[in-house]
Amino acid sequence: MDKLLVRGGKPLHGTVRISGSKNAALPVMAATLLTPGVHRLRNVPRLRDTQTFARVLELLGAKVSFDSNLLTVDTREVNSVEAPYELVKTMRASIYVLGPLLARFGRAKVSLPGGCAWGPRPVNLHLTGLQAMGAVLEIEHGYIVGRDARLKGATIGFDVVSVGATAQLMMAAVLAEGTTVLENVALEPDVTVLGEVLVGCGARIEGLGSRRLTIHGVTSLRPIDTAIIPDRIEAATFAAVAAMTGGTIRLENVMPDHFEAALRKLEESGCALQRAADSVTVSGPARPRPLNVVTQPFPGFPTDMQAQMIAVCAVADGTSVVEDTIYLDRFTHVPELARMGAQIELKGNVAVVKGVDRLAGAQVMATDLRASACLVMAALAARGETLVDRIYHLDRGYESLEQKLAALGADIQRIH
Ligand code: UD1
């Protein structure tokens, strides 16, 4: 298993080009199943998760090819509706094929994803929403099985804001018969952009960017031809690296509005920011000021930046409070940071972080994607050597992370 060896303590400086967004790319990849044709997705990050999703599409009969960051998906000969456990268990986003398969073929057999490192992560809203649209779904031997579904418009109100359920039902509704109204939808850019991509293919969706979507079903769509938006979490992570190491990093190819909540927190911590249309320059303070952070659905502070922010707070000049309201158990990075000298007390879903002057290198282990990013950040700021184990999580979600960090002056090395 690969590890990363980091010799920390240096401020990082320079320019980093932010890759396409993983969380925006995956639902668009699923949406290629809605209509037979040759779809072109540009700026797709080359990651384990996008490769796994490509494999899911291939198993369904699609022809998929990656040429640098251009992904071409030919869905003209899709001839299977089964997404197997072996793939779904490695990547929960595979569940996104359910709505498109039901919408196009009236059938689907998709493995239930099961739990993840930070808790149960249910998909009940996906299922009840599709059922409200007329799908008959059974759970058989760990699979969600839908047969003879003819999706019809329905009014569906979500009791919690869910990125996954909003994307899933939006994809199902664009080809359903009649009008679907989705209430209390997610506003994350990944979801809004999926809607815009579908509209570009001929879907009729009203209310994008608001909490209520009205979707009039159409009988056919044109193939997708789009560029995936920049990854707001990768951008915010590099901004946090500048904050943590006291360096100056220019983020290129970003949409600053998409990670404004994180930028505002970094400003509060003492960073100086220069925002432009598609770039942000972040200069970290000598030592970050402590913060209060509460994760919220977009446009609030993202749960996907909670771990990285705890890393910044771990070296802040005072005591910070970080609360995750989206995933209450998403704190596996906390005991690992403690091994590097961080002083963090966990009370349920609230981390009280007493900043220390300096972290110290140690052997640590990553347990999920953002927790891994947090540990790499801590390693970059720590005195001495840190060995981060199980970094395959990072390969799921950060394109060329160690090359990008090395280009900013980090002493970082992958050990096979
Ligand atoms: C969440 C984040 C997303 C992030 C992703 C991976 C939010 C709103 N979403 O998305 O930004 O990229 O984690 O870290 O911050 N839920 C249900 N039933 C369902 C679906 C969800 O109860 O069927 C609950 C979840 O348990 C969670 C909340 O709704 O508490 C948000 O879920 P959702 O946005 O769907 O989660 P992800 O798609 O995993």
Residues whose N, C-alpha, C, O or C-beta is under 5 A from the ligand:
A	BS01	UD1	N23 R121 P122 V123 N124 L125 H126 V160 V161 S162 V163 G164 A165 Q296 P297 T303 D304 I326
